[in-house]
Amino acid sequence: IICSTTGNGDPPDNSDRFWRFIKKRTNDKKMFEKLKFAVLALGDTNYDKFCVVGRGIDTRMKELGATSFYPLGCVDEGTGQMED
């Protein structure tokens, strides 16, 4: 999953529906138990909520039973660096 953070910690328009869906607290905690995933979060450290959407997706996917096959990666547009 590649996802940026826009504005003040908002998901981009094309991922808003997915973001709202996985955030539902009524979701079955095992709904993604057979899913393996990785997240590359795109952001800018000039903003307070750096990569908050990508970090949130990573956390929530694990809460819903998915297994991360690669650690969360965060790319900073402000510095051009990637941090793990």
GIMOZI-V372168 format. One record per backbone hydrogen bond with DSSP energy under -0.5 kcal/mol. NH is the residue of the N-H (numbers start at 0). CO is the residue of the C=O. Records with the same first field share a line. If there is no record, write none. Layout:
# GIMOZI-V372168
NH->CO  CO
This chain:
# GIMOZI-V372168
2->0  39
4->41
5->9
8->6
9->5
11->3
14->11
15->11  12
18->14
19->15
20->16
21->17
22->18
23->19  20
26->23
30->27
31->63
32->29
34->31
36->66
39->0
40->38  72
41->2
42->74
46->43
49->46  47
51->48
54->50
55->51
56->52
57->53
58->54
59->55
60->56
61->57
62->58
63->59
64->61
65->60
66->34
68->36
69->36
72->38
73->82
74->40
75->80
76->42  74
79->75
80->75
82->73
